[in-house]
Amino acid sequence: MTVQTPLIAMRPPSQVMRLARMGSMHQSRLSFMRVLLRRLAGEGWSFDRPMFDIDAKGVGTALYRLTGPSRAYTLVAFAHDLPADQRSDRVIATAWDATFALFDGTPTRDEIEELRDNVPKQEAGRISEKVFTLSRANRSVRLWEHVVDALSHGQQPNPEKVEEVGYLMRTTAVYGSGKFGAADRDVYADRPEFGAPFQAEMMTVYLIRTFVLDLVEHMARTKGGDHAIQLDPALRRRFGIGNSTGLGMAPFLLTHPILIHNWFETRERALALVRGRANASEAEIQNFKDCAARASLNANHWTSTHPLQIEKVNELTNDLRRLTQTLEDFDFGASYPWDRLMQWAETSLGLEGQEQLVSLLLEPFGDVVDGLSSEMSADEATGWAIAGTQTIGAVRDFIAAQYAWAHDVDWSAPDATARAWYVSQAKLEPRLGERDAEDLDPYEQPLQPARDIIRAAQDLAQYDAAQSIACFLRDHPEHRHAIRRIQIVRAYPYAEICDNTIDAEMMPIDFLRAKLSFFGAGHFDPRSDRWLRINMFQGAPFPFELAAGFRDDWSYPEAPTA
Amino acid sequence: MSYSLNEVDAMIRKAARGSGLSWGLAEDLGHYARFACQMGLSIETCFVPLLQSPEALHLALIDAAELADGALDLTGHERVVDFPILWLCAARLFAKSHYASLLLTTSAIQLQVSPEGATLSGNTDTLVAQQVPIRIARVDHTESNIVPVAQETRADISKDALALLEELAMRTYAPETEASRLSGAGAGTHDND
């Protein structure tokens, strides 16, 4: 018998693409870290460490290699002895505890030396097309010293301290796609292992984590000699890699509209497929409940000192408590149980709980969801050409329908345009400033689609509806960016964030959390409204453990054993 | 020095914006530079001179956009243009987005483009000339005889050209003020926890 899957409508962009909701998202089966590990395990990638030449001070070079069905990739790690006063979370710095490059294949000695001349310099160095990513990391001093000290004395580190910080090193950037001379993504996009987004970057971080754990044990051995021990394997997995992410990442969601559509549309399609299942099996229900319980545990482990995040974690904890209570007598036997559960959440839970539930609903359905990850990449160039023959009337109609929310904004109110995105001369990085106080108009980046599209609409209103958009652009080339965007959004409806990105109350960390949840990061820890720290690969098996049996549930903490 | 095409696109876009172009046209120029590099043309000879004549560049980009946007009658379009390089790149964009083949000729060069690739012959020094008569015609896709060729994935840019591009790009960066320092974007300078 063929079971028909009814069409359950996807949540529309007007519901999904709101910053407050995007800033409440959680990792899921479609997150890029999980996609990577599923592939490495599923295809039986092998792992080795061709070089670990690190001295007693922790200075030296190491190579970490993953070999798949067709190709190998090597993380080249340079470890440094960084004076404490030079350690910084800033993306722009000049020295780090460790610097890294992900190399296509296995580098020769000459290639390693060339990398040594450039990789530690980061922005000041140049790399070749054989390098896919460039990265650097600094130690978490409070945890690093505790772990080295404990292990060197033959003791395991304090698990509570491990949980509190969660990582031994924190990256301040993982650059890919052509930065500093590295290969453009186009160069390797057709390789199956890089079919899903950000796989080279995730592979880099995954191997950095492996290196960092080896390095801390090496330093403990150097210090403690025969007294030193290695980390307990279960505790070892609780170390992820930290990351500090600031405003630089926020514009990405605006400058890659087709990619962003593909991420969100795929996630919504996966959700609709699950909601469209008429029945639930015992195994599916059990898997879902198990993940929900572990998500509660994860929320309990989630620490932050920022008032905004404390409030959000409290909301999540309360929502998960409500979910647990509801599940106790939820009628999974009635038809479309997952859809009913989601409908209940939409009226009973906050955004944190609703978005957590979206992730949880995908968990039991790997066979439905996992294959969709290959549809999440995009070639932005495919949306570049403007359809000049489209009529002005058609463009106006689309703006009226799709940007009704933007028409409702009072653009003459000072708060509506209080902010401006710009690039700072001092740091060469994207920044968000107060438009008037900082005189930013001349430097404004095109990162406020709502305002710009409304401006275009005002000029479009002066034209005959039957005229072509090409005629309009000849008179108004200043609207070319906005018209291109409108046409992209027409074809890719989840491409647009349905909020004013320059409003006085806009929270930049909402952009960051949306993107980082697609990466698969957890434990978002805002340090202000515009930068945060996260943890990556916490709980993941190490490369040498993948062959022993991989379970794709590592991103939820294990329930404590009795 | 060798640059990735993403770097080239970004450098040209920022320099174009710094020279006074609106964002949409600056983005077009960055995209065109990527196409030119893929065809093996030099940024230094094809784009840097254009950026030194921003007013002419502005008008020429608006003209070439009509081809890129598919707004021209291509049964045999003839006109006099500035900077044929822009028309070459616009033709490449049109061919890809409309799955079409075009033949573009001047007295000095001939360009055949198809969705799969492009072949250029003749004196490429004339690509940045002004007041050049040009003829553009749509040709039968099956007769275009374009064999897809490996596209260049890197571009060499000299220090002098780079300096000029960076000088223009610098105009798009806001000088630091007391207010911007205070609003900040990242962690404290020293952060050892």
HADDOCK unambig.tbl for C-alpha pairs under 7 A between the chains (distance, minus, plus):
assign (segid A and resid 85 and name CA) (segid B and resid 190 and name CA) 6.40 0.50 0.50
assign (segid A and resid 86 and name CA) (segid B and resid 190 and name CA) 6.84 0.50 0.50
assign (segid A and resid 87 and name CA) (segid B and resid 190 and name CA) 5.85 0.50 0.50
assign (segid A and resid 87 and name CA) (segid B and resid 191 and name CA) 6.26 0.50 0.50
assign (segid A and resid 87 and name CA) (segid B and resid 192 and name CA) 6.27 0.50 0.50
assign (segid A and resid 88 and name CA) (segid B and resid 189 and name CA) 5.58 0.50 0.50
assign (segid A and resid 88 and name CA) (segid B and resid 190 and name CA) 4.88 0.50 0.50
assign (segid A and resid 88 and name CA) (segid B and resid 191 and name CA) 5.09 0.50 0.50
assign (segid A and resid 89 and name CA) (segid B and resid 187 and name CA) 5.60 0.50 0.50
assign (segid A and resid 89 and name CA) (segid B and resid 191 and name CA) 6.06 0.50 0.50
assign (segid A and resid 90 and name CA) (segid B and resid 186 and name CA) 6.00 0.50 0.50
assign (segid A and resid 90 and name CA) (segid B and resid 187 and name CA) 5.97 0.50 0.50
assign (segid A and resid 90 and name CA) (segid B and resid 189 and name CA) 6.86 0.50 0.50
assign (segid A and resid 140 and name CA) (segid B and resid 192 and name CA) 6.33 0.50 0.50
assign (segid A and resid 140 and name CA) (segid B and resid 193 and name CA) 5.24 0.50 0.50
assign (segid A and resid 141 and name CA) (segid B and resid 192 and name CA) 5.61 0.50 0.50
assign (segid A and resid 141 and name CA) (segid B and resid 193 and name CA) 5.37 0.50 0.50
assign (segid A and resid 142 and name CA) (segid B and resid 193 and name CA) 5.48 0.50 0.50
assign (segid A and resid 178 and name CA) (segid B and resid 4 and name CA) 5.20 0.50 0.50
assign (segid A and resid 178 and name CA) (segid B and resid 6 and name CA) 5.67 0.50 0.50
assign (segid A and resid 178 and name CA) (segid B and resid 7 and name CA) 6.40 0.50 0.50
assign (segid A and resid 179 and name CA) (segid B and resid 7 and name CA) 6.64 0.50 0.50
assign (segid A and resid 181 and name CA) (segid B and resid 2 and name CA) 6.88 0.50 0.50
assign (segid A and resid 181 and name CA) (segid B and resid 3 and name CA) 5.09 0.50 0.50
assign (segid A and resid 181 and name CA) (segid B and resid 4 and name CA) 5.26 0.50 0.50
assign (segid A and resid 182 and name CA) (segid B and resid 4 and name CA) 6.64 0.50 0.50
assign (segid A and resid 183 and name CA) (segid B and resid 4 and name CA) 6.41 0.50 0.50
assign (segid A and resid 184 and name CA) (segid B and resid 4 and name CA) 6.14 0.50 0.50
assign (segid A and resid 184 and name CA) (segid B and resid 5 and name CA) 6.90 0.50 0.50
assign (segid A and resid 184 and name CA) (segid B and resid 6 and name CA) 6.41 0.50 0.50
assign (segid A and resid 246 and name CA) (segid B and resid 185 and name CA) 6.31 0.50 0.50
assign (segid A and resid 246 and name CA) (segid B and resid 186 and name CA) 5.87 0.50 0.50
assign (segid A and resid 247 and name CA) (segid B and resid 185 and name CA) 6.23 0.50 0.50
assign (segid A and resid 385 and name CA) (segid B and resid 68 and name CA) 6.73 0.50 0.50
assign (segid A and resid 385 and name CA) (segid B and resid 69 and name CA) 6.14 0.50 0.50
assign (segid A and resid 385 and name CA) (segid B and resid 93 and name CA) 6.79 0.50 0.50
assign (segid A and resid 385 and name CA) (segid B and resid 97 and name CA) 6.35 0.50 0.50
assign (segid A and resid 386 and name CA) (segid B and resid 69 and name CA) 4.97 0.50 0.50
assign (segid A and resid 387 and name CA) (segid B and resid 69 and name CA) 5.36 0.50 0.50
assign (segid A and resid 387 and name CA) (segid B and resid 70 and name CA) 6.51 0.50 0.50
assign (segid A and resid 388 and name CA) (segid B and resid 69 and name CA) 4.65 0.50 0.50
assign (segid A and resid 388 and name CA) (segid B and resid 70 and name CA) 5.69 0.50 0.50
assign (segid A and resid 388 and name CA) (segid B and resid 71 and name CA) 5.34 0.50 0.50
assign (segid A and resid 389 and name CA) (segid B and resid 70 and name CA) 6.83 0.50 0.50
assign (segid A and resid 389 and name CA) (segid B and resid 71 and name CA) 5.88 0.50 0.50
assign (segid A and resid 422 and name CA) (segid B and resid 174 and name CA) 6.77 0.50 0.50
assign (segid A and resid 423 and name CA) (segid B and resid 173 and name CA) 5.05 0.50 0.50
assign (segid A and resid 423 and name CA) (segid B and resid 174 and name CA) 6.12 0.50 0.50
assign (segid A and resid 424 and name CA) (segid B and resid 173 and name CA) 5.26 0.50 0.50
assign (segid A and resid 424 and name CA) (segid B and resid 174 and name CA) 4.97 0.50 0.50
assign (segid A and resid 424 and name CA) (segid B and resid 175 and name CA) 6.27 0.50 0.50
assign (segid A and resid 424 and name CA) (segid B and resid 176 and name CA) 6.43 0.50 0.50
assign (segid A and resid 425 and name CA) (segid B and resid 173 and name CA) 4.75 0.50 0.50
assign (segid A and resid 425 and name CA) (segid B and resid 174 and name CA) 5.31 0.50 0.50
assign (segid A and resid 425 and name CA) (segid B and resid 175 and name CA) 5.09 0.50 0.50
assign (segid A and resid 425 and name CA) (segid B and resid 176 and name CA) 6.40 0.50 0.50
assign (segid A and resid 426 and name CA) (segid B and resid 175 and name CA) 6.84 0.50 0.50
assign (segid A and resid 426 and name CA) (segid B and resid 176 and name CA) 6.09 0.50 0.50
assign (segid A and resid 431 and name CA) (segid B and resid 185 and name CA) 6.61 0.50 0.50
assign (segid A and resid 433 and name CA) (segid B and resid 180 and name CA) 6.45 0.50 0.50
assign (segid A and resid 438 and name CA) (segid B and resid 177 and name CA) 6.99 0.50 0.50
assign (segid A and resid 438 and name CA) (segid B and resid 179 and name CA) 6.37 0.50 0.50
assign (segid A and resid 438 and name CA) (segid B and resid 180 and name CA) 6.95 0.50 0.50
assign (segid A and resid 443 and name CA) (segid B and resid 172 and name CA) 5.46 0.50 0.50
assign (segid A and resid 443 and name CA) (segid B and resid 173 and name CA) 6.22 0.50 0.50
assign (segid A and resid 443 and name CA) (segid B and resid 174 and name CA) 5.82 0.50 0.50
assign (segid A and resid 470 and name CA) (segid B and resid 66 and name CA) 6.69 0.50 0.50
assign (segid A and resid 470 and name CA) (segid B and resid 71 and name CA) 6.35 0.50 0.50
assign (segid A and resid 474 and name CA) (segid B and resid 62 and name CA) 6.28 0.50 0.50
assign (segid A and resid 478 and name CA) (segid B and resid 22 and name CA) 5.35 0.50 0.50
assign (segid A and resid 478 and name CA) (segid B and resid 24 and name CA) 6.70 0.50 0.50
assign (segid A and resid 479 and name CA) (segid B and resid 24 and name CA) 6.99 0.50 0.50
assign (segid A and resid 480 and name CA) (segid B and resid 24 and name CA) 4.62 0.50 0.50
assign (segid A and resid 480 and name CA) (segid B and resid 25 and name CA) 6.91 0.50 0.50
assign (segid A and resid 481 and name CA) (segid B and resid 23 and name CA) 6.20 0.50 0.50
assign (segid A and resid 481 and name CA) (segid B and resid 24 and name CA) 4.04 0.50 0.50
assign (segid A and resid 530 and name CA) (segid B and resid 185 and name CA) 6.20 0.50 0.50
assign (segid A and resid 531 and name CA) (segid B and resid 185 and name CA) 6.69 0.50 0.50
assign (segid A and resid 531 and name CA) (segid B and resid 186 and name CA) 6.05 0.50 0.50
